[in-house]
Amino acid sequence: MRIGIDVGPLAAPAGGIPRYVEQLVTSLAALEGLHDLVLCGAVDRALAPPAVRPLAWDRRELPFQRWVKQLHPVGAGRLDLFHATNYLPPLALRAPTVLTVHDLSVHLFPESHGFTRRLRHRLLPAMCRRAARVIADSLNTKRDLVRCYGLPEEQIDVVYLAAGEEFRPVRNETERERVRLRYRVPERFVLYVGSLDPRKNLGALIAAQARLRRAGCPLPLVLGGVGPARHVEQLCEAARAQGLVPGETLLLPGHVDDADLPALYSLCELFVYPSLYEGFGLPPLEAMACGAPVLVPDNSAFSELYRGTPLLFDLDDPDALTDAMAAVLGDRERRQQLAEQGRKRAFARTWESVAAETAACYERALARA
C-alpha cells in the first residue's frame, strides 16, 4: 500500500501545523509494519532521517503549483490512501482520504482569517463528508464538526498531539543568553508566543498586564509572533492607552525561530495563552515541556485537555486572568508547582503515540475503501 501525505505545510517557516506535519511524518517513518509513505509537496525542507524506511518525496515545482496540487498531488503516482494534513485534500484524487481538521476557527472566527482562506474553507464540509476518516486534534474539534457540519461521530477519530523531544528545559547559560540577546528580552518577563490575530485575545492579556503593573508588578510583557499589521497596531494603541510602552514594557520581537523556542520558554517567568478558541494549542504544551508555568483559559480544547488543573482561568471573569497571573508571579513556590504539573502533562504523551494512532486511522480508512 502507498500512502500519500501532504507535506505542503512545511513550506511555512513556523507554526503549529508545520510542526504537526514534521513530527507526524518523522514518527510515522519510524513505525514498523506501516505501508510505504509518499510525501506530496514541493518543499525545500529536510526531515530527520527515518529509522525504518526511506521516504519517497516529490519536490518538483510546476507552473501554478499551488492550484494544481489542489486538484491532484503532483508526481505522487498511484496512491492507495491520501492524508490531507491541513484540512483540504486534492479535489480530483480517486484514492480514499484521511483528513485532519485542526479546528474550525475559519468557520467560527472568520474575522481572524483572510478572504482566500475563508473561500477555500467553504469546501471543507463537503470534503469532510467525502473523506473515509476525519482526524480531529481534540474532542472539542470533533464536537464542532458534528455540530457545525453534521458529520457522524463514528467517522471522526480524535488524536491528541504532543510536545516534541526538542522541547525540554534549556539550562545552558550560553544558549539562554544567545536567545535573550537575539530577541532583546530582559531577565524576567511574561511571555506569549503564537500568531498575533484577533482570535488570540491578546487585548485581554495586555489589559491584565497593565493592571499588574499598576499594582506594582514591574515585569514586561513579550508577545512573540507576527500578525496582521493593522491588528498589531491596534494592540499597541491599546497598550499605550493603559500605560504600557511598546519597546519598553510591551516587547514585540516578531517571528521566533522554532530552534529558539525552548530557550525562550525556559527563560520566561510565566507563559500565558489567552486564546478565545483552540482546536488543541501546541504552544502551551511545548512551554510546559520546557518548564514554564502556564496559564490557559477554561474554554474550547483547553477545558478538555487541562480539566481539574490550576492552569485554567475563567475568561468570562474580567478579573480572573489578572488574579491568576498575580498569584503565580507573586509566589515562587506556586510557579514551581505549576511548572512541575505542566511537565508531567507534557511528558505523558509522545509523537510516537500520535503516529501509532494515526496509522490505526489509516487502517480503518483502508478497510472502508
ABEGO torsion letter per residue (X at the ends): XBBBBBAAAAABABEAAAAAAAAAAAAAAABBGBBBBBBBEBBBBBBBBBAABBBBBBABBBBGAAAAAAABBBGAEBBABBBBABGBBBAABABBBBBBBABAAAAABAAABBAAAAAAAAAAAAAAAABABBBBABAAAAAAAAAAAGBBAAABBBBBBBBBAABBBBABAAAAAAAAAAAGBBABBBBBBEBBBAAAGAAAAAAAAAAAAAAGBABBBBBBEBBBAAAAAAAAAAAAAAGBBBGAABBBAEBBBAAAAAAAAAABABBBBABABBAAGAAAAAAAAAGBBBBBBBBEAAAAAABGBAABBBAABAAAAAAAAAAAAABAAAAAAAAAAAAAAAAABBAAAAAAAAAAAAAAAAAAX
